Amino acid sequence: MDELQKPHVAVLPFPALGHYIPLLELSRLVASQQLTVSYVTTPANVPRLQDFVNEAVNCGIDLRLLILPTPHVEGLPEGRESSDVCTPESHGSIFALANKLQQPFDAWMEQQGLAAPPICVVFDSFMGWARQSAEKFSISCVEFNPCGAFGVSGSNSASRSIMQRALEKQREDYVVLSLDLPRPLRFKRNEINQDYWSVDEMNPITKFLLPMLQIVGKGRGSGLILNTFEELESAYVQHLRNLTGKPVWAIGPLLPISYFSGALGNRVSTRGKMADIAADELVQWLDSQSAGSVVYVSFGSVINLSKEQTKALARGLEGSQQPFVWAIKVTESESSGKAEYLPEGFLERTKHRGVVIWGWAPQLLILSHASVGAFLNHCGWNSTLESLSLGVPIAGWPMFADHFFNMRILAEMGVGIQLCEHLGGVPDEVKVTEVLRQVFSDDKGKQMRTAAQKVKEMARKAVGDGGSSKVNVQGFASEMRKLLKTRQEQSSLP
């Protein structure tokens, strides 16, 4: 197809692993519908993206990298242009980087002229300035929110309730969310952290996130894309359509097609960045374990547990007697003192039934393995959806933001059980042991596995031919073609 006859979409991710990985998959999906997609990034992130793009191009998919020059940001180390490679102290500089990308993006847009300029920008919710750029260049903009439909609805309600002083008290330690929700939701007060959900002059990161937290309002763009699927959160997907009055395309789970076929290939072991363990070594160990017996433990690309938290979790894991794979993230400055994070003798005592990975784990490879029977995680939406899409129940430790909403939906679906809470929480080692024994041993665990398998089957159908997510991707592509046709008709007018 002639390039000028293909809709061109720019995809604008926030510079963090948990954001650019699903947006890469989204870009591939959209481009596979005979669209051109330019994926925006900065030079230091190109090496971790190039193989993915090359693979798509080799399959005839028009996916490109749009490499913007890196703006100068005070406190951002050279080459550290993603939150996963920054120290916790410099995470704020990533938000500054995200804001400063508007100028080079707008400069690129000005250079496009008639050379198939984008018809639309799909922007990460954290990159709210994209609305201004879209208006400036008279193109459409569609928001991609990295949370699920329930998480988006709850975040919006919490933020607006706090801003409007409409947070309902039930008791001093409980609140009820009802604003902009289809039904009231009761939460412990400390699960709806007012410092996070409200704007404060002393909280610049929250001020940056406010456009994402509040989805209702004029000029919010041409629609919303969510990494979920209709069958998983149908009531809240429809609720967001009603609330915004805009199209909401549920196109998830945003995972490699091989994730569902069993033909996993190498890319899942290097998704995001190179794993800190050889895939063959890990698979050999997993193959030696009984089916459904292993608990995988990971807290994503950003969260660093303290020594106290890590040791308490280690004692609970050891007490459960379950085989485990544990990805432990420590900062570079602390990497030489890894042993201090674990109880004395822990590695020796568990060497025959546990694998500790210091750093990045090949998460899809692990969750896809038949020996894995539970995922102990922070209830971030990417990890939650990946786990459910493979039929793996969750032992949850929600920490902040949408994590508590995700834990709620896991519990309501019967696929998750909570063992700790909050970023500063310290696990009760006895409870960790008890929860893992529940998941793996008793009737509750069997019910969770059965429920998780049902979700897995729903996810597989959603992304297949005729499935809800496949139809929504096609619907989005159709909308882009309509926009291009309108542009062409307008340009032909005298």
C-alpha positions in Angstrom: 0.0 0.0 0.0 1.3 3.5 -0.9 2.6 5.2 2.2 0.4 8.2 1.7 -2.7 5.9 1.6 -1.8 4.4 5.0 -2.9 6.1 8.2 0.2 7.1 10.2 0.0 6.9 14.0 2.6 8.2 16.5 2.8 6.3 19.8 4.2 8.2 22.7 5.2 6.1 25.8 6.3 7.2 29.2 9.9 6.3 29.7 9.5 3.3 32.1 9.5 -0.4 31.4 6.0 -1.0 32.6 4.8 1.6 30.1 6.8 1.1 27.0 6.5 -2.7 26.9 2.7 -2.8 26.5 2.9 0.2 24.1 5.4 -1.7 22.0 2.9 -4.6 21.7 0.1 -2.1 21.0 2.2 -0.6 18.2 2.8 -4.0 16.6 -0.9 -4.8 16.8 -2.0 -1.4 15.3 0.7 -1.6 12.5 -0.4 -5.1 11.6 -3.7 -3.5 10.5 -2.0 -1.9 7.5 -1.1 1.2 9.4 2.3 3.0 9.8 3.3 3.4 13.4 6.2 5.6 14.7 7.2 4.7 18.2 8.7 7.6 20.1 11.9 7.0 22.1 15.2 8.5 23.0 18.7 7.3 22.1 19.6 5.4 25.2 16.5 3.2 24.9 17.0 2.2 21.3 19.1 -1.0 22.0 16.3 -2.5 24.1 13.7 -1.8 21.3 15.5 -2.5 18.1 15.1 -6.3 18.0 11.4 -6.0 18.6 11.1 -3.5 15.7 13.3 -5.6 13.4 11.2 -8.6 14.1 8.0 -6.7 13.2 9.5 -5.3 10.0 10.6 -8.8 9.0 7.0 -9.8 9.2 5.9 -7.0 6.9 4.7 -4.7 9.7 5.4 -1.0 9.2 6.7 -0.2 12.7 9.4 2.5 13.1 11.4 4.1 15.8 11.1 7.8 16.1 14.3 8.8 18.0 14.0 12.2 19.6 17.1 13.9 21.0 17.4 13.7 24.8 16.6 17.0 26.5 18.9 18.1 29.3 17.4 17.2 32.7 19.1 18.2 35.9 19.9 15.1 38.0 19.3 12.6 35.2 22.5 10.5 34.7 23.7 10.2 31.1 22.2 7.2 29.4 19.6 6.6 32.1 16.5 7.5 30.2 14.1 5.0 31.8 12.9 4.6 35.4 14.2 1.1 35.7 17.8 2.2 35.3 17.5 5.2 37.6 18.2 5.2 41.3 15.1 5.8 43.5 16.5 9.3 44.2 16.4 10.2 40.5 13.0 8.9 39.6 11.7 12.5 39.7 14.0 13.4 36.8 12.2 10.8 34.6 9.0 12.8 35.0 11.0 16.0 34.1 12.3 14.1 31.0 8.8 13.1 30.0 7.7 16.7 30.2 10.6 18.0 28.2 10.0 15.6 25.3 7.2 17.9 24.1 9.6 20.3 22.4 11.5 17.8 20.3 8.3 16.0 19.5 6.6 19.2 18.3 9.8 20.0 16.3 9.5 16.6 14.5 5.9 17.2 13.8 6.7 20.6 12.2 9.2 18.8 9.9 6.7 16.3 8.5 4.9 18.5 6.0 3.2 16.3 3.4 5.4 13.3 4.0 2.6 11.2 5.6 2.4 13.1 8.9 0.6 11.3 11.7 -3.2 11.3 11.6 -3.2 10.6 15.4 -1.0 10.4 18.4 -1.6 7.6 20.9 -0.1 8.8 24.1 0.6 7.3 27.5 -1.6 8.8 30.2 1.5 10.1 31.9 2.3 12.2 28.7 -0.7 14.5 29.0 1.0 17.3 27.1 0.3 15.2 23.9 -3.2 16.7 23.9 -1.7 20.2 23.5 0.5 19.0 20.6 -2.3 17.2 18.9 -4.4 20.4 19.0 -1.5 22.5 17.8 -1.1 20.3 14.7 -4.8 19.6 14.2 -4.5 15.8 14.6 -6.5 13.4 16.7 -5.2 12.1 20.0 -6.1 8.9 21.8 -5.1 8.1 25.4 -3.5 4.8 26.4 -3.9 4.2 30.2 -1.6 1.6 31.7 -4.2 0.5 34.2 -7.2 -1.7 33.9 -10.7 -0.4 33.5 -11.5 -0.9 37.2 -8.2 0.7 38.2 -8.9 3.7 35.9 -12.4 4.1 37.3 -11.2 3.8 40.9 -8.3 6.2 40.4 -10.6 8.8 38.8 -13.1 8.5 41.6 -10.5 8.7 44.3 -8.8 11.8 42.9 -12.0 13.7 42.1 -13.5 12.8 45.5 -10.6 14.1 47.4 -10.4 17.3 45.2 -14.1 17.9 45.8 -14.0 16.9 49.4 -16.5 14.2 48.6 -14.8 11.3 50.2 -17.4 9.6 52.3 -16.5 8.3 55.7 -18.0 5.1 57.0 -15.9 4.9 60.0 -12.6 6.7 60.9 -10.7 3.8 59.3 -12.9 3.2 56.3 -14.1 5.3 53.3 -16.6 4.8 50.5 -15.9 5.8 46.9 -19.1 6.5 45.0 -18.4 9.6 42.8 -18.4 8.6 39.1 -18.7 4.9 39.8 -21.4 2.4 38.9 -21.5 1.2 42.5 -20.1 2.4 45.8 -16.7 0.8 46.8 -15.6 0.5 50.5 -11.9 0.7 51.2 -9.7 1.0 54.2 -8.7 4.7 54.6 -5.0 3.9 54.2 -5.7 2.2 50.8 -6.9 5.5 49.4 -3.8 7.6 50.2 -4.9 11.2 50.1 -1.3 12.4 49.6 -1.1 10.4 46.4 -4.5 11.2 44.9 -4.6 14.9 45.6 -2.5 17.8 44.4 -0.1 19.4 46.8 2.5 22.0 46.1 5.0 19.8 47.8 4.2 16.8 45.6 5.3 17.6 42.0 4.9 14.0 40.8 1.3 13.8 41.8 0.7 17.2 40.1 2.2 15.6 37.0 -0.1 12.6 37.2 -3.3 14.6 37.8 -4.4 14.6 34.2 -4.2 10.8 34.2 -6.1 10.4 37.5 -9.0 12.5 36.4 -10.4 11.2 33.1 -13.6 13.3 33.0 -13.5 16.7 31.3 -13.6 18.6 28.0 -10.9 18.2 25.5 -9.8 14.8 26.7 -9.0 13.5 23.2 -10.7 11.2 20.8 -10.9 8.1 22.9 -9.2 5.7 25.3 -7.3 2.5 24.8 -7.0 0.0 27.7 -4.8 -3.0 28.2 -7.7 -5.2 29.2 -10.4 -7.2 27.6 -14.2 -6.9 27.6 -14.9 -10.2 29.2 -12.6 -9.5 32.2 -14.0 -6.0 33.1 -17.0 -5.6 31.0 -19.0 -3.5 33.5 -16.2 -1.0 33.9 -15.2 -0.8 30.3 -18.8 0.1 29.5 -18.8 2.5 32.5 -15.9 4.4 31.1 -17.6 4.7 27.7 -20.6 6.1 29.5 -18.5 8.4 31.7 -16.4 9.9 28.9 -18.8 9.8 26.0 -15.8 8.6 23.9 -14.8 5.3 22.3 -13.0 3.0 24.7 -11.1 0.3 22.9 -10.2 -2.7 25.2 -7.5 -4.4 23.2 -5.6 -6.6 25.8 -3.9 -8.5 27.0 -1.0 -6.8 25.2 1.3 -9.9 25.0 3.1 -11.7 22.3 0.8 -14.0 20.2 3.2 -16.8 21.1 2.1 -16.3 24.8 -1.1 -18.1 24.0 0.1 -20.6 21.4 2.9 -22.2 23.4 5.5 -21.4 20.7 7.3 -19.0 22.9 10.6 -18.4 21.1 13.5 -16.3 22.5 11.9 -12.9 22.6 9.9 -13.6 25.8 13.2 -14.2 27.7 14.5 -10.8 26.7 11.3 -8.8 26.7 12.1 -5.3 28.0 15.8 -6.0 28.6 18.1 -8.9 28.9 17.4 -11.3 31.8 19.9 -11.7 34.5 19.8 -15.5 34.2 20.3 -17.8 31.2 16.9 -18.9 29.8 18.2 -22.5 29.3 19.4 -22.7 32.9 16.1 -21.5 34.2 14.0 -23.7 32.0 16.0 -26.7 33.0 15.4 -26.0 36.7 11.6 -25.4 36.1 11.4 -28.6 34.2 12.7 -30.5 37.3 9.8 -29.2 39.4 6.3 -30.7 39.8 3.5 -29.2 37.8 1.9 -26.2 39.5 4.2 -26.3 42.5 6.5 -23.2 42.0 5.7 -19.7 43.3 7.2 -16.9 41.3 8.1 -13.8 43.2 8.7 -10.4 41.6 7.7 -6.7 42.3 8.2 -5.2 38.9 10.8 -2.9 37.4 10.6 0.0 39.9 10.0 -1.3 43.4 13.0 -2.0 45.6 12.2 -3.8 48.9 14.2 -2.9 52.0 16.4 -5.4 53.8 13.8 -5.8 56.5 11.0 -6.5 54.0 13.1 -8.9 52.0 14.2 -10.9 55.0 10.7 -11.2 56.3 9.5 -12.4 52.9 12.4 -14.8 52.7 11.5 -16.4 56.0 7.8 -16.8 55.0 8.9 -18.4 51.7 11.2 -20.8 53.4 8.5 -21.7 55.9 6.0 -22.6 53.1 8.4 -25.2 51.8 7.2 -24.3 48.2 9.7 -24.3 45.4 10.3 -20.7 44.2 11.8 -18.4 41.7 12.5 -15.0 43.2 13.6 -11.9 41.3 15.2 -9.5 43.8 15.9 -5.9 42.6 18.6 -4.0 44.3 20.2 -0.7 43.4 23.7 -0.7 41.9 25.1 0.9 45.1 23.7 -2.0 47.1 24.6 -4.8 44.7 27.9 -5.6 46.5 26.0 -6.3 49.7 23.3 -8.7 48.4 23.8 -11.2 51.1 22.7 -8.6 53.7 19.1 -8.7 52.1 18.6 -12.4 53.1 18.6 -14.3 56.4 21.8 -15.9 57.2 22.1 -19.3 55.5 18.9 -18.8 53.4 20.5 -19.5 50.1 22.2 -22.6 51.3 19.1 -24.0 53.0 16.9 -23.4 49.9 19.4 -24.1 47.1 17.6 -27.3 46.0 14.2 -25.8 45.9 14.7 -22.2 45.0 16.3 -19.9 42.4 17.2 -16.3 43.3 17.7 -13.9 40.4 19.4 -10.7 41.3 17.9 -8.3 38.8 15.6 -8.8 35.8 13.7 -12.0 35.3 12.2 -13.4 32.1 8.7 -13.1 33.5 6.7 -14.4 30.5 9.0 -17.4 30.3 8.4 -18.2 33.9 4.7 -17.6 34.0 4.2 -19.7 30.9 5.9 -22.8 32.5 3.7 -25.6 33.7 5.5 -25.9 37.0 4.5 -22.4 38.1 1.4 -22.4 40.3 1.3 -18.9 41.8 2.7 -15.4 41.4 3.5 -13.3 44.5 3.6 -9.7 43.3 2.7 -6.1 43.9 -0.6 -6.1 41.9 0.7 -3.8 39.2 -1.6 -4.1 36.2 0.9 -5.5 33.8 2.0 -8.3 36.1 -1.7 -8.9 37.1 -2.9 -9.3 33.5 0.1 -11.4 32.5 -0.5 -13.8 35.4 -4.2 -14.1 34.8 -3.7 -14.6 31.0 -1.7 -17.7 31.8 -4.1 -19.0 34.4 -1.7 -18.3 37.4 -3.4 -17.1 40.6 -1.9 -14.3 42.6 -0.7 -13.8 46.2 -0.9 -10.0 46.4 1.1 -7.3 48.2 -0.5 -4.1 46.9 1.7 -1.1 47.6 0.2 2.1 46.1 -1.8 3.8 43.4 -4.0 1.4 41.4 -2.6 -1.7 43.2 -5.4 -1.7 45.8 -8.0 -1.6 43.1 -6.3 -4.4 41.3 -6.2 -6.5 44.5 -9.9 -5.8 45.0 -10.8 -7.2 41.5 -8.6 -10.2 42.0 -10.3 -11.1 45.3 -13.8 -10.5 43.7 -12.9 -12.9 40.8 -11.6 -15.5 43.2 -8.1 -15.5 41.7 -6.1 -13.6 44.3 -5.4 -13.5 48.0 -3.6 -10.7 49.9 -0.6 -11.3 52.2 0.7 -7.8 52.9 0.0 -4.2 52.0 1.7 -0.8 51.3 5.1 0.1 50.1 6.4 0.5 53.6 4.7 -2.7 54.9 6.7 -5.6 56.3 5.3 -9.0 55.7 4.3 -11.2 58.6 6.3 -14.3 57.8 3.7 -16.5 59.4 1.0 -15.0 57.1 3.2 -15.4 54.0 3.6 -19.1 54.8 -0.2 -19.5 55.5 -1.2 -17.7 52.3 1.1 -19.8 50.1 -0.1 -23.0 51.7 -3.7 -21.9 51.0 -2.9 -21.2 47.4 -1.1 -24.5 46.8 -2.8 -26.9 49.2 -6.3 -26.4 50.3 -9.7 -26.1 48.7 -9.4 -22.3 48.3 -6.3 -22.9 46.2 -8.1 -25.3 43.9 -10.9 -22.8 43.5 -8.4 -20.0 42.7 -6.6 -22.2 40.1 -9.9 -23.1 38.5 -11.0 -19.5 38.3 -7.6 -18.4 36.9 -7.9 -21.1 34.2 -11.3 -19.6 33.2 -9.7 -16.2 32.8 -6.9 -17.7 30.7 -9.4 -19.2 28.3 -11.3 -15.8 28.1 -8.0 -14.0 27.3 -7.1 -16.5 24.6 -10.5 -16.1 22.9 -10.4 -12.3 23.2 -7.2 -11.9 21.2 -8.1 -14.6 18.6 -10.0 -14.2 15.4 -13.5 -12.7 16.1 -12.5 -12.1 19.7 -13.5 -8.9 21.5 -9.9 -7.4 21.6 -9.2 -8.4 18.0 -12.4 -6.7 16.9 -11.6 -3.6 19.0 -8.1 -3.3 17.3 -9.8 -3.5 13.9 -12.3 -0.9 15.0 -9.5 1.5 16.1 -7.7 0.9 12.7 -11.0 1.6 10.9 -11.3 4.9 12.8 -7.8 5.9 11.7 -8.7 5.2 8.1 -11.7 7.4 8.4 -9.6 10.2 9.8 -7.1 9.8 6.9 -10.0 9.9 4.3 -11.3 13.1 5.9 -7.9 14.7 5.8 -7.5 13.8 2.1 -10.9 15.1 1.2 -10.2 18.4 3.0 -6.8 18.8 1.3 -8.4 18.3 -2.1 -10.9 21.2 -1.6 -10.1 24.3 -3.6 
